[in-house]
Amino acid sequence: MKSKVLFTKAMKPEAVLKMYTLLGKELTGRIAVKLHSGEAGNQNFLRPEFFKPIIEAVGGTVVECNTAYDGERNSSEKHWKTLHNHGWTKYFPVDLLDEEGPDLELSIPDGHVIKKIMWENICRIMTACWFYPILKVIRWEATAER
């Protein structure tokens, strides 16, 4: 099943909520909301207050992963501090998907770039909402429940 993708130029929480209703599908079960929680010291990210209406509407959990590059999100301890400092833990349940091990290794047959995925907590997620803020456009993608 292909994902349905919607775009808007309106950078308002209400626009994101409207796109969700336009999908015409209620997300059920354990809902993961993947977004960029912001780098420490960088103010160029959408704040938790922006996403509050949609996360509450779907009953979602904010999900993040530690980064592979140096910074304030490359370890769980530093990442939790950044999530707290940016306000995410104030409003929502948050899950660092790669916080605990052991990792689950999933092979990708005929993978050209990615040969395998190692992600311990992926089994907890049934439905995901992905937010990609790009300049003045928000992309909403809801993956079908598997």
C-alpha positions in Angstrom: 0.0 0.0 0.0 1.4 3.4 -1.0 1.4 6.3 1.5 -0.9 9.3 0.9 1.2 12.5 1.0 -0.3 16.0 1.5 1.4 19.4 1.4 0.5 22.8 2.7 2.1 26.2 2.6 0.3 27.3 5.8 2.7 27.0 8.7 0.0 26.7 11.4 -0.9 23.9 13.7 -4.5 24.1 12.4 -3.2 23.3 8.9 -1.5 20.1 10.1 -4.6 19.0 11.8 -6.7 19.8 8.7 -4.3 17.6 6.6 -4.8 14.8 9.0 -8.6 15.0 8.6 -8.2 15.2 4.8 -6.5 11.8 4.9 -9.9 10.3 5.8 -8.3 7.6 8.0 -8.3 7.4 11.7 -5.0 6.2 13.0 -5.5 3.6 15.7 -3.3 1.6 18.1 0.1 2.8 19.2 0.8 6.0 17.2 4.4 7.1 16.7 5.0 10.8 15.7 8.4 11.2 14.2 9.6 14.8 13.9 12.8 16.8 14.4 13.1 17.8 18.1 15.8 20.3 17.4 19.5 20.5 18.0 20.8 22.0 21.2 21.7 25.7 20.7 19.8 25.8 17.4 16.4 27.6 17.3 15.5 26.5 13.8 12.9 23.9 14.6 9.2 23.8 15.1 8.3 23.9 18.8 6.2 21.3 20.7 3.4 23.8 20.9 3.1 23.7 17.1 2.6 19.9 17.0 0.5 19.8 20.2 -2.9 19.7 18.4 -2.1 16.9 16.0 -0.2 14.8 18.5 -3.1 15.1 20.9 -5.6 14.3 18.1 -3.9 11.0 17.3 -2.9 10.2 20.9 0.6 9.9 19.7 4.0 9.4 21.2 6.9 11.5 19.9 9.7 9.1 18.7 13.3 10.0 18.1 16.6 8.2 17.6 20.0 9.1 18.7 22.2 10.6 16.0 25.2 9.0 14.5 27.1 12.3 14.3 28.6 14.3 17.2 26.4 16.6 19.1 23.9 16.8 21.9 21.7 14.0 20.5 24.3 11.2 20.0 23.7 9.5 23.3 20.5 8.8 25.2 21.6 10.9 28.2 22.3 14.0 26.1 19.3 13.4 23.9 16.9 13.3 26.8 18.4 16.5 28.1 17.8 18.2 24.7 14.3 16.8 24.5 13.6 18.2 28.0 15.2 21.6 27.3 13.2 22.0 24.1 9.9 21.2 25.9 9.0 17.9 24.3 8.8 15.9 27.6 6.5 18.6 29.1 3.7 17.9 26.7 4.1 14.4 25.3 5.2 10.9 25.9 8.6 10.5 24.2 10.4 7.3 23.1 14.0 7.1 22.1 13.7 4.1 19.8 17.4 3.1 20.1 17.8 3.8 23.8 17.9 0.2 24.9 19.2 -2.9 23.4 19.7 -5.5 22.2 19.1 -4.2 18.7 16.8 -6.1 16.4 18.6 -6.6 13.1 16.4 -6.7 10.0 18.0 -7.6 6.7 16.9 -5.7 3.5 17.1 -8.1 0.6 18.7 -6.5 -2.5 19.4 -3.3 -0.6 21.6 -0.9 -2.6 22.5 1.6 0.1 21.0 0.2 3.3 21.7 -3.5 3.9 20.2 -3.9 7.3 18.3 -1.9 10.0 19.1 -2.3 13.6 16.4 -0.9 15.8 15.4 -2.4 19.1 12.1 -0.7 19.7 10.6 -0.8 16.2 8.4 -3.6 17.3 6.5 -1.3 19.6 5.3 0.9 16.7 2.3 -0.1 14.7 1.4 3.2 13.0 3.6 6.2 12.3 3.1 9.8 11.4 6.1 11.5 9.8 6.5 15.3 9.7 9.0 16.9 7.4 9.1 20.6 7.7 10.7 22.0 4.6 11.0 25.7 4.4 7.4 26.9 4.3 5.9 23.5 3.4 4.9 20.7 5.7 4.7 17.2 4.4 2.3 14.9 6.2 2.7 11.2 5.6 0.8 8.5 7.4 1.9 4.9 6.9 -0.7 2.2 6.9 -1.1 0.0 9.9 0.7 -3.3 9.3 
